[in-house]
Amino acid sequence: MLELFLDKYNYWIVIVLMLFGLYIVISRGNLVKKLVGLNVFQTSVFLFYISLAKAEGGTAPILTGKTELFSNPLPHVLILTAIVVGIATTALGLALVVRIQETYNTIEEDELEDLNVAVMKGEQDRIPGAEGEAR
Amino acid sequence: MIAAEHLPVLQVVGPLLAAPICSVLRIRNLAWFFTLIVSVGAFLCSLLLLQTVMESGPISYELGGWMAPLGIEYRVDASNGIVLLIISGISSVVLPFAKRSFEAEVPEKLHSLLYTAYILCLTGLLGITATADAFNVFVFLEISSLSTYVLVAAGSSIDRRALTAAYNYLILGTIGATFFVIGIGLLYMATGSLNMADIAVRLGTIAEIRTVDVAFAFIVVGLALKLALFPLHTWLPNAYTHAPSAVTAFLAATATKAAVYLMLRFSFTVFGTGSGLLAPMAGTVGIPLALAGMFAGSIAAIYQYNLKRMLAYSSVAQIGYMVLGFGLLSVTGVMATTLHLFNHALMKGALFMALGCVFVRIRSVHIADLSGIGRQMPWTMAAFVIGGLSLIGVPMTVGFISKWYLISAALEQEAWWLVALIVASSLLAVIYIWRVIEAAYLKAPPPGRAVAEAPLSMLIPTWVLVGANIYFGVDADFTVSVARAAAEGLVGVMQ
């Protein structure tokens, strides 16, 4: 059991980070904290890609003419793209949080929910059928 | 012609390059016109592509001349040809409508940026569909998703709830996309390839291992979030309700369709027989969730007073039909799914555009405000009624064609109970469409409300889609032949 843990310790780190991230997204009510959780979650995927590309004893993939063992560079390049996507997502998410703070004056999920549900109730309470009701 | 062989990539790269140009066009009419040209260009490309594919088989394009599987391959066959046609076609029809609609719903200074986000979303959706490279799919998925969040948030000047809707969509959409990319990583780990066809070949040569099954599970769950399969649909009703009307019409008709296509592509072409999980997943998870979505969506729709939200819940139900066809894992079932992809885009596009017309005139889509509107806006409401009939599945409309093939697929497997459930859920659609008809035609308009018919620039695009609803409902040869080719191409791999 301990060997399984030590041999594949990189994957265990990935799994732990992944679950932490998802848990933060689900459990936190603060919109910024949720984005932090999302970032941790995405980072675990970056680590996953990078560690699966590692060849034991491999070096950086630079052609020197000698036969050497290289790490696989492709996942690293893929993850560069994914990191850019992650940054864009975080930036957009934070921009939305700023706008939410400006219009609602709160970034706590349950307070936002209360404000939205109150409006919804108002909509549903306007029973259709009362013709010519004042708008 | 040199351009002809580059068509598969041109229709993706064209909009991609157009987006930054559009962002610097500060005159909103110019930005709109530019967007329209780009979109119509993409539409013509996809029309030519589909024609070529139907005549001479799948087209493979190697990006930058790098050979697949090392390079990125774009591959167009019947199943994604038709999805490309839907996406670019709906976009081109919605754009003329969008001009007046955006003017009524979005502050003027945002328009050129809004059109930029629109082009990016179009790029992403076309890219997802055209590419044959698994990681490329993820990149385009995120391009389309990020621009969609922006488009949804643009509704915030009408209703601030658009912001929270966009935020929730961002969180769930990102989780979905990340699940998808984890799946791709596991697949790469098992096969060492990212090209879809190459992965399929390599999966056939390796023994069944846990990694492949886990990859399949991650990809399916990630895509189910993106296509809003019940119970992962929670982002959809809010996003569709609070986005600007034109955005809703565009997204409802295209975004979930691209995700459904991906689900088909990965399940059949990539995994196919490579993962033993496909058949059990479809039987024990796919079909029950599809049925639950069909009923939960329709029943929730009956209780909505905001009509955009009503149609959004109805979309959840309609996605249920698509997943149901897929879950049957037969040629007819996948045909029904492909047909419904196409047909549902036509009907939901028409319905959401009709509501957009109503909103421009009375600034509300609440059912209480629609009393008597049928007499004051006869053309708009007639479009809504025909769209509604199509949604129910009345003969002579496209809705009937989809239901016909879905029921045939169920009958093929002698699943009578499925047929009964499909008919029962269609009857639920009668109830929520009838509520609107009752309010619009049988009630008197509130005294003192003078409402003119919607402007022609919005009515004509709406009626183009309504006309398509009837045309493809009467003469289904084209759609059925493409859907058959698509289904045989996808499911044929398995047999």
Interface residues (C-beta under 8 A of the other chain):
Chain A: L22 V25 L31 K34 L38 F41 Q42 V45 F48 Y49 L52 L74 P75 L78 T81 A82 V85 A88 T89 L92 G93 L96 V97 R99 I100 T103 Y104 L112 N116 V119 E123 Q124 R126 I127 P128 G129 A130 E131 G132 E133 R135
Chain B: F135 F138 V139 E142 L146 Y149 V150 A153 S156 R160 R161 L163 T164 A166 Y167 L170 I171 T174 I175 A177 T178 V181 I182 G185 Y188 M189 L194 Y305 N306 S364 H366 I367 A368 D369 S371 G372 R435 A439 K443 A444 P446 P447
